Amino acid sequence: MAWGGIVLTENPVTDYDTFHLALPRNRLANIRTTKRDMGGYWQADFDILPESREEAQVLLANCLGRHVEIHHDYGDLAWEGMVNSVVLETGTATIINSLNDMGNDVWCRYTPIGGTTVARSTVYESAMSKAKFATKQFVLGGGEIAAASADQFASLYRDWNFWPRPTLQQINTEGQVRALPGLTLKCIGYIRTFEWMVYNQTILTGTALASTVMQAIVTACGQFVASSVIGPNNTVITREYDADRHPLDIMESIASLGDSDGYTWVIGMTRGRKFYFTQATPPFRLRSG
Amino acid sequence: MTFPKASSIFALYDGENYVDLFRATDSIAMAPGREGIGDFSFSPSQYDEDLASLDSLTFKETVTLNHRSGRADSMVYAERRLIAMLRKAWQYHYRPRHNAPVVLIAKAPGETNPRYAVVRQCPAISGRNRITSEAFRQAVAADGDGVTIERFIWRDFMPGTMPSPIVLGQVGGGPTAPTESVIANYRDNHAITDVYVADGGVFGPNLYGEPGLLNLFPAAPAVGDIIYFGGDDPFFNISLWLVTAAVYVGVTFVWEFSNGAAGWPDLVLGDTLTLYPDDDIWARTGLAAINVWPGSTWAKEVVNGQNKLWIRCRIDAIATSFTSPPQNNLYPIYNQRNPYVSIPANTLEGDAPPYLLLRAKSPEGGDADETFANVSKILIGSKSRGLDGFLSHINLGNDGNPAGVTVTYGTDTAAAASPEAPGGDHAHITFATDITMVMRARVVLQDLAADFVGEYRPFLRIDGSGTFDGKVQIVVRLDSTSDFASKNVGPEIDTVGDESFEVVDLWPLDRIRIPFGKFMSADDLAGADLIFEIWASRDAGAGELDLKDLILIPIDEWSVEYVDPVTDIEFGSSALRGLRLLDDDGGVITDRTMLRVLSAWNGTPWPAETWSRHGLAPRLDPKAEHRLYFLIEHYNATGEWAGPPLSAQPPCQLAVSLYQHAVYFNLRGDE
């Protein structure tokens, strides 16, 4: 199936600015998309052929977090997600700008000196970063330190990482400067934004049905979810997740349990930022009978 | 710019200056040497491959030039112009502020017309060192300089300039050879039947179908004079060709529709009315269109002895003067009721799909409200096969469809009259006895499967009565309604259910193939029926559902979506509304999709902002007859800008024209 154009627009859940970049097919190369049964739209990469160095530099700085739609040659949607990293290749240097290490809601898990139970530091946030990119929680591991040190660690990380900035990744001393830089955009599906958050629990003890817990996670952490379909799954699971785990990890674990009839279940996000937790289609059983 | 037929041409042109590479006669001459211009090489199929754009491929011209001049410094002058021109060519592609292409113009001996190609760059100029060159020292000449020019494909028109629009085919009862074609957002068979001018209450003759010069108001217009348009079935468009603009100052016109009770409610510009080319429609000449959406209260009324559905335009006040009426000529007044543009065979020229610019102008009326007057999405699909029997819009009310198309109904479903529905009826589902997913409406296309061979995106237009909470699904069957017939079953699709003419993508992420496997020329579908079924379920509540029509956008030849970026969610300023047009350009000027704003001062289409093109720019095979089928969508009055779902009410209208630069691999000849 051939590719059509790609459209970049503003972050769909923040109200920071407007952005619209319609890239016709002749400005694109090396389009690759991945869609998983477990996860839906997962990742995509493509190269933009910039019109000028200036445009490449602007895109390096201003593409992150943008909504991405990749289309088939006949116009229908092939993939959607957001820009997670931008890589600029000048021929002599590689510069990367990424949301990977960005955090605007940062805390430190640590063990107080001489203590035995894990504690959390103060949460340090950046309202400006959240306004542009939405919330991205980041949990630091502090080891055995004092509470003040944990706070200091989290505060410092927030100050350095609340806003993504281009980083020199590599210098090629034998390279030749290209007439126009190469620009690669690496995108993630919205399901991956469940890795931006941390989910613990709604209650410290007890169990709940898989569908109930899934709904609670989506409500708490699904900031990019526009709508959802959560099918009835009566598998009984715990309500305790007090380990600062990413919800994507928890959701995949829950889905992997399947259902009591032995059918496989999947989670993911599809077009229109729609989350699903449903029996796999076509349904197939993990075991016979 | 004309060139004598006998001469050969090989020249560079940047819009202002020429560098003639084939001038052997002047004192400062530059012409191909003994090795001449290098041989050509191309693959006839290279433009049929998976190309990013027509400009994805370049061709190389290698020229061996001889220079001659009386003085060395004069020769420098000629060389400098050549270098500057080729530098400009590079800058055009790599420095955006340089926005005029450099063009290579060529013509072989005896070739009638010249051909043009955008120069991409000159990777190398080489030659003998002038200090030691014997020819230079003795004759101020350079022998055998090599110039390599990378260019794009030849075309028949100067790149970067607009040609005249191509002549389109007749659609419905419209003009026979228009350069601008009205696109309706529905399809039915129902022509209007009556057009009257009432002069002080005295009715003139029926002007419908009259081809001559027609006064559209009395010769001496006065307050209370009216023009009526009437039909037996709902219509949403009236198209005219005005040859004389009305002359008036300070006149107020009121548009109204019949409600069966002599009430004549207003049609409100922007809400229930749009006018093309603008709201002062009678003061214009050329194509004019009136698009109406009277709604559920539109009812028949007796006017001049005719019991019809009417719209009318009444002179409500004359503040200053109304000197003379507008006049229609050339083409009879008609109602466009087809959603396609026809491109006759042999209209598109050249050796491969031409560069095409599709221009869609919108009528006036849009405001900050999300209505049919503000277009935010356009889907187009091209088809060149099976045009006799293919139809893109099938009315599920079983009214206004062509012969061979029959709609029958399943559980809890029946046809119901609706003045809002294409054809005048829709399929109404009550869910009274069964809310599960079962067949509700079945379309049988008798003996028509052969004309539908191809691939399609299926859409359904629905209207939930109350808040409908449920799903719809399409089932396609070949030739038989039996449970054991070959069939394809689409996914169950959630609807929003409370929007007027909500567009449901029935098979997102996939397509319908007809037949379901590969079709070869040795295969035969003659006599086979094609069957589409619409299934529906209700998940909750007591809502009911109206099925308006099934829309099939062909995608296997060329298809695209143009989408409003909605850069302003308060006023929807980036929508296609009055005094705007959308240009989708595959490279006539340059590859882009541009919303233009028409200057109120002089009508110039100023470039304003970029719309998204989902897919590729128009790419149609030359020589063949094509139809471009449209689905025009807008945000909904009860929704919000950029908020799903989009709707597609029938009175959405566009006026479409096409411009081409034909392309050639080698000679252009006399095309």
Chai-1 contact restraints between the chains, C-beta under 6 A:
chainA,res_idxA,chainB,res_idxB,connection_type,confidence,min_distance_angstrom,max_distance_angstrom,comment,restraint_id
A,A2,B,D50,contact,1.0,0.0,6.0,A-B,restraint_1
A,G4,B,H614,contact,1.0,0.0,6.0,A-B,restraint_2
A,G4,B,G615,contact,1.0,0.0,6.0,A-B,restraint_3
A,G4,B,L616,contact,1.0,0.0,6.0,A-B,restraint_4
A,G5,B,R613,contact,1.0,0.0,6.0,A-B,restraint_5
A,V7,B,S612,contact,1.0,0.0,6.0,A-B,restraint_6
A,T18,B,T567,contact,1.0,0.0,6.0,A-B,restraint_7
A,H20,B,P565,contact,1.0,0.0,6.0,A-B,restraint_8
A,H20,B,T567,contact,1.0,0.0,6.0,A-B,restraint_9
A,A22,B,T610,contact,1.0,0.0,6.0,A-B,restraint_10
A,A22,B,S612,contact,1.0,0.0,6.0,A-B,restraint_11
A,P24,B,D591,contact,1.0,0.0,6.0,A-B,restraint_12
A,R25,B,A52,contact,1.0,0.0,6.0,A-B,restraint_13
A,R25,B,S53,contact,1.0,0.0,6.0,A-B,restraint_14
A,R25,B,L616,contact,1.0,0.0,6.0,A-B,restraint_15
A,N26,B,A52,contact,1.0,0.0,6.0,A-B,restraint_16
A,N26,B,S53,contact,1.0,0.0,6.0,A-B,restraint_17
A,N26,B,D55,contact,1.0,0.0,6.0,A-B,restraint_18
A,N26,B,S56,contact,1.0,0.0,6.0,A-B,restraint_19
A,N26,B,D591,contact,1.0,0.0,6.0,A-B,restraint_20
A,E51,B,P96,contact,1.0,0.0,6.0,A-B,restraint_21
A,S52,B,P96,contact,1.0,0.0,6.0,A-B,restraint_22
A,H71,B,H614,contact,1.0,0.0,6.0,A-B,restraint_23
A,H71,B,G615,contact,1.0,0.0,6.0,A-B,restraint_24
A,D73,B,G615,contact,1.0,0.0,6.0,A-B,restraint_25
A,D73,B,L616,contact,1.0,0.0,6.0,A-B,restraint_26
A,Y74,B,I555,contact,1.0,0.0,6.0,A-B,restraint_27
A,Y74,B,S559,contact,1.0,0.0,6.0,A-B,restraint_28
A,Y74,B,G615,contact,1.0,0.0,6.0,A-B,restraint_29
A,G75,B,S559,contact,1.0,0.0,6.0,A-B,restraint_30
A,G75,B,V560,contact,1.0,0.0,6.0,A-B,restraint_31
A,G75,B,E561,contact,1.0,0.0,6.0,A-B,restraint_32
A,G75,B,H614,contact,1.0,0.0,6.0,A-B,restraint_33
A,G75,B,G615,contact,1.0,0.0,6.0,A-B,restraint_34
